[in-house]
Amino acid sequence: MLESPGVRREAIVEDYTLTNAVVDLRAQLLGERGRGAGLAATAEPLLALSASAQEAMLAARPEYLLASLRAIEARYGSVRRYLLDGLALEPALLERLHERLLT
């Protein structure tokens, strides 16, 4: 999404990767220690995975983000076209989102 209003991909990947240092995704998603989004009730498939698979699923790895962006570009040509065509966002809404993201 940030690439659509012109944020450099390198900055997006760097910010995404910071998630590993500042967020406990396991706690946030699964609600461990009484906090988080409380998805624990629907987390059985994730919890059934091996510890290493869980770690991979709960990690913010640059290669995951880059693979997603490459797939979007292969299908839609750009992140902007994905947002407009794939997600069917109205251009005016997309511009408002850009404004909010960049302020």
Number of C-alpha atoms within 10 A of each C-alpha: 16 16 16 17 16 11 13 11 13 11 12 16 17 12 13 14 17 12 14 14 8 8 11 14 19 16 17 17 16 20 16 16 8 10 11 16 13 15 14 17 8 10 12 10 8 16 13 10 12 10 11 9 13 15 14 12 15 15 16 20 17 16 11 14 15 14 11 12 17 15 14 18 15 10 13 16 12 17 21 21 17 18 18 16 12 13 9 11 15 11 12 9 11 18 14 10 15 17 11 9 12 10 5
